[in-house]
Structures are given as structure tokens and as C-alpha cells.
Amino acid sequence: MLAVNWDDVRLFLAAARAGQILSASRRLGINHATLGRRITALEDALGTSLLIRRTNGCMLTVEGEAFFRAAERMEAEMLDAQAATGRVDTAIAGTVRIGAPDGFGVSFLASRLGRLTRRHPELKVQLVPVPRSFSLSQREADIAITIERPDQGRLVSSRLTDYTLSLYAARSYLAQNGRPETVEDLRGHARIGYVEDLIFSPSLDFTGEIMRNWNAGFEISSAIGQTEAVRSGAGIGILHDYVARQYPELVRLLPHAAIRRSYWTTYHETTRDLLRLKTVVAFLKELVDDEKDIFVF
């Protein structure tokens, strides 16, 4: 029978999640050479290579990816067992990485996730708010906030909230250029939009729902960047209502042209039983439910 040291498995998980032996060792509070030897010992026990080690980090081999999934199931069972025996203080621990669109990640999550880490001091949350999609199968994130429900892959998704977007301009811009009263009037105004070839999801192609040939003179591949450009008076843009309503200098235009979308919480089905992941997913839903009125104008 194969004998595997659980503590070595735990160390392997930390290195795989960090993507670096050195950063994982710092997080664990052990010497990086010791961590490397322990992972080598695990590989020797399994008779296969789990990590490809490079000077700038490490990545999972094909066998390492398979063992990583098995190790996470082992970890989930261990945490459940600890909780069942009263060791609740150690049950919700470890690292959870959340990938999110920059608008939602920066303007909503960043100022609120501290409540979760205060509630669970042994839980480490990593927030990656960037305007792109995340590969859950390649562990770029543990939880992804997506703008459409994935229809491929072994993924678990649930609707987090609906949200709306509207046309906005700064009061300073309107004072100089006048206020459009119809969609057709927009053709006479400076327009701000996305960089078209960097749109990572068809759901982000908002402009076509308002008018053909938006043809923005200023394109920014970031929702937060667009908000700042509109605030500066550079032109009219399509902004998230829950972001724009924070700024009194912004004026909502043509309310009938509002656009509706949804955010989804998505994670890989192999991680669905991890207590730390379930805790974070539940907390995200709690946050949104507590402030649901801000998302739809």
C-alpha cells in the first residue's frame, strides 16, 4: 500500500497554489529548501514528478494536476473531520483567489472583503480584479465572477446579481457641450468605449445595444478607466450604475437606453466541497444581497 505523508501533501498544496516554492515557504513559515525537500519526498513516494520547478516559479505537471485535485479532496475531508471533532477554529483556513471584472472587483469587493478575513483570521483572500476571463481548470482563480453563465467545462455556477449600465456624462462636459435628448443626438458628442479587440466576452459589447457604429474617439479596456475618463469630462460613456452613482459629478442620460446584465459566481466542481470555498461563495452572496438595491437602477 502506498504510504503518503499528509503533511507533505499539505505543503505541496501550498506550493501549487502559490506558484512559487519561496513564497509558499514564507507563508508557511519554513525554509524554502526544507519545503523543496518535502515536496521531493512526496514525489518519490508517489513515483512521479508533480511540479516543474523554474527560477521564476513552479507549475504543475499533468500528473501534478491530477494529484492536486485529489489532494484538495483529501484536504476537504481533513477539514470536515476537524470541524466534526470541534476544531472549528482551523476549519476555515487556507487561500481562496477570486477573479473578478475590474468594475465589480475594485468598486465593490475590494472595500468589503476585509469583513471576511476579520471573521475568519486563518483564511487568506486574494482578489484579482482585472478585465479578462479566468481559467478555473488551470487554477488562475478558485472563484471567478463571470458576466455570463459558462456553458462548457466542469463548472458550478450560480447567479450572484443582476446589474444595469447606463449612459453618463460629467456635469462639466454637459455644461460645455449640451445634453443629448435622444440616442441620435449622441452622434454629435464625444464618446468613450471599450477597445473592441480586447473585449473578452460578447456580453461586454454594450454599445451595439444603444446605437450602431458607436465609434468612440477614446477607448479604454477597463470599466474603472472608462469611469474616470467620463468623470474627467472626456465624453459620454456606458457605465455601471452601481459605480457611477457614487459620483455626484456624473449625470445619468437617456434612462430608457439602460442595459441589463448579470454576475455569476463560478468555480470548478472538484472544489465544491472545500469548506473555505463554500464560505467565500456564501459571503459573496451575503454581500450582494445586503446591498442589492445599488445594482439595478
C-alpha positions as CSV (number, residue, x, y, z in Angstrom):
1,M,0.0,0.0,0.0
2,L,1.3,3.5,-0.9
3,A,2.2,5.5,2.2
4,V,1.9,9.2,1.8
5,N,2.6,11.8,4.5
6,W,-0.4,14.1,4.8
7,D,1.9,16.9,6.0
8,D,3.8,16.7,2.7
9,V,0.6,16.8,0.8
10,R,-0.4,20.0,2.7
11,L,3.0,21.5,1.8
12,F,2.6,20.5,-1.8
13,L,-0.9,22.2,-1.9
14,A,0.6,25.4,-0.6
15,A,3.4,25.5,-3.2
16,A,1.0,24.6,-6.0
17,R,-1.4,27.4,-5.0
18,A,1.3,30.0,-4.6
19,G,3.1,29.0,-7.9
20,Q,6.4,29.5,-6.1
21,I,8.4,27.5,-3.6
22,L,9.8,30.6,-2.0
23,S,6.6,32.5,-1.5
24,A,4.9,29.3,-0.2
25,S,7.7,28.8,2.3
26,R,7.4,32.3,3.6
27,R,3.6,31.9,4.0
28,L,4.1,28.6,5.9
29,G,7.0,29.9,8.0
30,I,9.5,27.3,6.9
31,N,12.8,27.4,5.0
32,H,12.3,27.1,1.2
33,A,15.0,24.4,0.9
34,T,13.1,22.4,3.5
35,L,9.8,22.8,1.6
36,G,11.6,21.7,-1.6
37,R,12.9,18.6,0.1
38,R,9.4,17.7,1.5
39,I,7.8,18.0,-2.0
40,T,10.6,15.9,-3.5
41,A,9.9,13.3,-0.8
42,L,6.3,13.3,-1.8
43,E,7.2,12.9,-5.4
44,D,9.5,10.0,-4.5
45,A,6.7,8.3,-2.5
46,L,4.3,8.7,-5.5
47,G,6.9,7.7,-8.1
48,T,6.1,10.7,-10.3
49,S,7.0,14.4,-10.8
50,L,4.4,16.8,-9.5
51,L,6.0,20.2,-10.1
52,I,8.1,21.7,-12.8
53,R,10.5,24.0,-10.9
54,R,11.9,27.1,-12.6
55,T,13.8,30.1,-11.3
56,N,10.7,32.3,-11.6
57,G,8.2,29.8,-10.1
58,C,6.8,26.4,-10.5
59,M,3.9,24.8,-12.4
60,L,2.0,21.5,-12.1
61,T,2.8,18.6,-14.4
62,V,0.0,16.6,-15.9
63,E,0.4,14.1,-13.0
64,G,0.7,17.0,-10.6
65,E,-2.7,18.5,-11.8
66,A,-4.4,15.1,-11.2
67,F,-2.8,14.8,-7.8
68,F,-3.7,18.4,-6.9
69,R,-7.4,17.6,-7.4
70,A,-7.1,14.5,-5.3
71,A,-5.1,16.4,-2.6
72,E,-7.8,19.1,-2.4
73,R,-10.4,16.3,-1.8
74,M,-8.1,15.0,1.0
75,E,-7.8,18.4,2.4
76,A,-11.6,18.9,2.4
77,E,-12.1,15.6,4.2
78,M,-9.5,16.6,6.8
79,L,-11.1,20.0,7.4
80,D,-14.5,18.4,7.7
81,A,-13.1,15.9,10.2
82,Q,-11.5,18.7,12.2
83,A,-14.8,20.6,12.3
84,A,-16.7,17.5,13.3
85,T,-14.4,17.0,16.3
86,G,-14.8,20.5,17.5
87,R,-11.8,22.1,15.9
88,V,-13.9,24.8,14.2
89,D,-11.2,27.3,14.6
90,T,-9.0,25.5,12.0
91,A,-11.8,24.5,9.6
92,I,-12.0,27.7,7.6
93,A,-8.4,28.3,6.6
94,G,-6.2,28.5,3.5
95,T,-6.1,30.6,0.5
96,V,-9.0,31.5,-1.9
97,R,-8.3,33.5,-5.0
98,I,-11.2,35.5,-6.5
99,G,-11.0,36.6,-10.1
100,A,-13.5,39.4,-10.9
101,P,-14.2,42.1,-13.6
102,D,-12.4,45.3,-12.6
103,G,-15.6,47.3,-12.0
104,F,-17.0,44.8,-9.6
105,G,-13.7,43.8,-8.1
106,V,-12.4,47.3,-7.4
107,S,-15.6,49.3,-6.8
108,F,-17.5,46.8,-4.8
109,L,-15.4,43.8,-3.5
110,A,-12.2,45.5,-2.5
111,S,-13.7,47.6,0.2
112,R,-15.8,44.8,1.7
113,L,-13.7,41.6,1.7
114,G,-11.9,42.7,4.8
115,R,-15.0,41.7,6.8
116,L,-14.5,38.2,5.7
117,T,-10.8,38.0,6.7
118,R,-11.7,39.5,10.1
119,R,-14.4,36.9,10.5
120,H,-12.0,34.1,9.6
121,P,-8.4,35.1,10.6
122,E,-6.9,31.9,9.1
123,L,-8.5,32.5,5.7
124,K,-6.4,34.3,3.1
125,V,-8.3,36.0,0.3
126,Q,-6.6,37.0,-2.9
127,L,-8.6,39.4,-5.2
128,V,-7.6,39.7,-8.8
129,P,-9.8,42.5,-10.3
130,V,-8.8,42.6,-14.0
131,P,-10.8,43.0,-17.2
132,R,-10.3,39.4,-18.6
133,S,-11.6,35.9,-18.2
134,F,-10.0,33.4,-15.8
135,S,-9.2,29.7,-16.3
136,L,-10.6,27.8,-13.3
137,S,-9.2,24.5,-14.7
138,Q,-5.7,26.0,-14.7
139,R,-6.1,27.4,-11.2
140,E,-5.8,31.0,-12.3
141,A,-8.6,31.6,-9.7
142,D,-10.6,29.5,-7.3
143,I,-13.8,31.5,-7.8
144,A,-14.5,33.6,-10.8
145,I,-17.1,36.3,-11.0
146,T,-18.3,36.0,-14.6
147,I,-20.6,38.2,-16.6
148,E,-22.3,35.2,-18.3
149,R,-23.0,31.7,-17.2
150,P,-20.3,29.3,-18.6
151,D,-21.8,26.5,-20.7
152,Q,-18.6,24.5,-21.0
153,G,-16.3,22.7,-18.6
154,R,-16.9,21.0,-15.2
155,L,-18.0,24.2,-13.6
156,V,-20.6,25.1,-10.9
157,S,-22.3,28.5,-11.4
158,S,-25.0,30.5,-9.6
159,R,-26.4,33.9,-10.4
160,L,-25.0,36.5,-8.0
161,T,-27.0,39.5,-9.0
162,D,-28.4,41.4,-12.0
163,Y,-27.0,44.8,-12.6
164,T,-27.6,47.7,-15.0
165,L,-25.5,50.1,-17.1
166,S,-26.5,53.5,-18.4
167,L,-25.2,56.4,-20.4
168,Y,-23.3,59.0,-18.2
169,A,-21.5,62.3,-18.7
170,A,-19.8,64.7,-16.3
171,R,-21.7,67.9,-15.4
172,S,-18.7,69.8,-16.8
173,Y,-19.0,68.1,-20.1
174,L,-22.7,68.8,-20.4
175,A,-22.1,72.5,-19.5
176,Q,-19.8,72.8,-22.4
177,N,-21.5,70.5,-25.0
178,G,-25.1,70.4,-24.1
179,R,-27.2,67.4,-23.1
180,P,-28.3,64.8,-25.7
181,E,-32.1,64.2,-25.6
182,T,-32.2,61.2,-28.0
183,V,-29.9,58.4,-29.0
184,E,-29.4,60.0,-32.3
185,D,-28.1,63.1,-30.6
186,L,-25.2,61.0,-29.3
187,R,-23.6,61.2,-32.7
188,G,-22.8,64.8,-32.1
189,H,-20.9,64.1,-28.9
190,A,-17.5,62.7,-27.8
191,R,-18.0,59.0,-26.9
192,I,-15.9,56.7,-24.7
193,G,-15.9,52.9,-25.2
194,Y,-14.0,49.6,-24.9
195,V,-11.0,48.6,-27.0
196,E,-13.0,46.3,-29.3
197,D,-10.4,43.6,-30.0
198,L,-9.8,43.3,-26.2
199,I,-13.4,42.6,-25.3
200,F,-13.2,39.2,-23.6
201,S,-16.9,38.4,-23.7
202,P,-19.7,39.1,-26.1
203,S,-21.7,40.4,-23.1
204,L,-19.4,43.4,-22.9
205,D,-20.3,44.6,-26.3
206,F,-22.7,47.2,-24.9
207,T,-22.5,49.9,-27.5
208,G,-24.3,48.0,-30.2
209,E,-27.4,47.8,-28.0
210,I,-27.6,51.6,-27.9
211,M,-26.7,52.5,-31.4
212,R,-24.8,51.2,-34.4
213,N,-21.3,52.4,-35.0
214,W,-20.5,53.8,-31.6
215,N,-17.1,54.7,-33.0
216,A,-15.6,56.0,-29.8
217,G,-12.8,58.5,-30.0
218,F,-11.4,57.3,-26.7
219,E,-11.3,53.6,-26.0
220,I,-10.2,52.1,-22.6
221,S,-10.1,48.3,-21.9
222,S,-11.2,48.8,-18.2
223,A,-14.5,49.7,-16.7
224,I,-12.8,51.7,-14.0
225,G,-10.7,53.5,-16.6
226,Q,-13.9,54.5,-18.5
227,T,-15.5,55.8,-15.4
228,E,-12.5,58.0,-14.7
229,A,-12.5,59.3,-18.3
230,V,-16.2,60.2,-18.1
231,R,-15.6,61.9,-14.8
232,S,-12.9,64.0,-16.3
233,G,-15.3,65.4,-18.9
234,A,-13.7,63.5,-21.8
235,G,-17.1,62.4,-23.2
236,I,-20.2,60.2,-22.8
237,G,-19.8,56.6,-21.8
238,I,-21.7,53.5,-20.8
239,L,-21.0,52.9,-17.1
240,H,-22.1,50.5,-14.4
241,D,-24.9,52.2,-12.4
242,Y,-23.6,50.9,-9.1
243,V,-20.2,52.5,-9.8
244,A,-21.4,55.8,-11.4
245,R,-23.9,56.6,-8.7
246,Q,-21.1,57.1,-6.3
247,Y,-20.0,60.2,-8.1
248,P,-22.3,63.3,-7.8
249,E,-20.4,64.9,-10.8
250,L,-21.9,62.3,-13.1
251,V,-25.3,62.7,-14.8
252,R,-27.3,59.7,-16.0
253,L,-28.6,60.2,-19.5
254,L,-31.4,58.7,-21.6
255,P,-32.7,56.2,-18.9
256,H,-34.7,54.3,-21.5
257,A,-31.4,53.2,-23.0
258,A,-30.2,51.3,-19.9
259,I,-28.7,47.8,-20.3
260,R,-29.1,44.9,-18.0
261,R,-26.6,42.1,-17.3
262,S,-25.8,39.5,-14.6
263,Y,-22.9,38.5,-12.5
264,W,-22.3,34.8,-11.8
265,T,-20.3,33.0,-9.2
266,T,-18.4,30.2,-10.9
267,Y,-15.9,27.6,-9.6
268,H,-14.6,24.2,-10.6
269,E,-16.7,21.2,-9.5
270,T,-13.7,19.5,-8.0
271,T,-13.5,22.2,-5.3
272,R,-17.2,22.4,-4.5
273,D,-16.8,20.6,-1.1
274,L,-13.9,22.7,0.1
275,L,-15.2,24.5,3.2
276,R,-13.1,27.7,2.6
277,L,-14.5,27.9,-0.9
278,K,-18.1,27.4,0.3
279,T,-17.5,30.0,2.9
280,V,-16.3,32.6,0.4
281,V,-19.1,31.9,-2.0
282,A,-21.7,32.3,0.7
283,F,-20.1,35.5,1.9
284,L,-20.2,37.0,-1.7
285,K,-23.9,36.2,-1.9
286,E,-24.4,37.8,1.6
287,L,-22.6,41.0,0.5
288,V,-24.6,41.4,-2.7
289,D,-27.9,40.6,-1.0
290,D,-27.3,43.1,1.7
291,E,-26.8,45.9,-0.9
292,K,-28.9,44.5,-3.8
293,D,-30.6,47.9,-4.4
294,I,-27.5,49.5,-5.7
295,F,-27.0,47.2,-8.6
296,V,-30.2,47.9,-10.6
297,F,-31.2,51.5,-11.3
